[in-house]
Amino acid sequence: MNTNIPADRVRLKRAYEAPSAEDGTRILVDRLWPRGVRKADAAIADWMKDIAPSTELRKWFGHDPEKWEEFRRRYRAELAQHGPDLDRLREMAQAGVLTLVYAAHDETHNDAVVLRDVLLG
């Protein structure tokens, strides 16, 4: 499979931002459903909670920017165990715009950023 995906095909968006037509396929990539977001309003095509960081890694990281590089390393190692899920996301991105939806307040230091980097290679 050709894994070359244009960077503009994989987007990131907080779950608290309103869905838009430009989002394409919206995939929630957090293990926990975003607090206060109604499923009917989220416009989520799929909730891929298994691809999210493990509970242990998520709790260890705690969105601490000081732990960012180590979090990235550990999460990439976890993602290596999810080949079929990564392939599925890559196929979606090759077919059209894919938006990885996440709940974190920090838009720079979160699992969706790492996952996007992995998908884009």
N, C-alpha and C positions, 0 to 999 in steps of 0.2 A: 504494500500500500504506500502511495506517495504521502509522506507526512509533512510536506512543505505547505504550511498554512499562512496566508497573508496576515500580518499583525492586526489589521483592522477587522478581521473576522472574529476575533476573540475579545470580547469586551467585558468589563467589570462594572457591577452596579450594586449599590447597597439595597438591601431588601426594603428599606424604608423610603426609597425613591419610587415615584409612580412608574409603572410599566409604560413603555411606549412602543409604537410599531417598529421603530428602528432597532429594538432589542433583539429581534429575531427569536430564536429559541432560547427561552430563559430556564436555566438549570440552577436550582438551589444546591450549593456545595458545602453547606454547614451540617454538622451532625445534629444540631438542635434547631427546631423551628424558631424563626425570629419572634421574639416577644412582642405582642401587640399587633402583629400582622395577620390579617384574616386571610385564610387560604383562598377564599373566593376572590379577593382583591389582588392577590400576588401574581397572577398570570404565570405560574410556574408550570413548565411542561413536564419536568421530572425533578424529583428530590433525590439526589445521589449522595445520601448521607454516609455511605460506606467509603467514599473517596475522600471524605473530610479527615483532618488529622484525628488520630486516636484521642480518646478522652484523656489519657495520661499526658500526651504531648500537648494538647490544648490547655490543660490545667497548668502544666509546667511553664509554658510560654506566657500565658496571661497577658498577651499583647504588650509585653515589655520590649521596647526597641533595643535595649541592651542585649537581649537574647535573640535578636532577629537572625543573625547569621547562623547560629546554631540551630534555631528553629527551622530555617530553610534547609539545612543539611539533613536534619532528622526527618522532616516532612517529605523531602525528595526520596529518602530511603523507604519511607512507608509507601509512597506512590509507586515505587518500583514493583510492589506486590499487587498492583491493580492494573496490570496491562490491558485486560479486556475493557475495563471502564475507560481508560485513557484512549484506547482505540475508538471506542464509541463516541467519545467527546470529539476526537479528531475528525471522525466521519461527519459529525454534525457541523463542525466548523468548515469543512470542505464543501458542504452542501449549502451553507449560508451563514449568516451572522449567528454567533453563539454568545450569549451573555451569561457569565458566571455570576450568580447572585449570592451575596454574603451579608451578614448582619454587623460585622465589626465596625466600630466607630472610626478606627484608624484605617484610612484608605491606602496607606503605604505599606503597613506591616500586618498582613493578614494572609490566611491560607489561599484565598482566591488569586492573590498576586503570584504566589509560588506556583499554583496549578496552571495559571496562564503561561508562565515562563516555561514550564515543562511541556505544555501542549505546543507551544511555538518552537520548541527545540532550542 
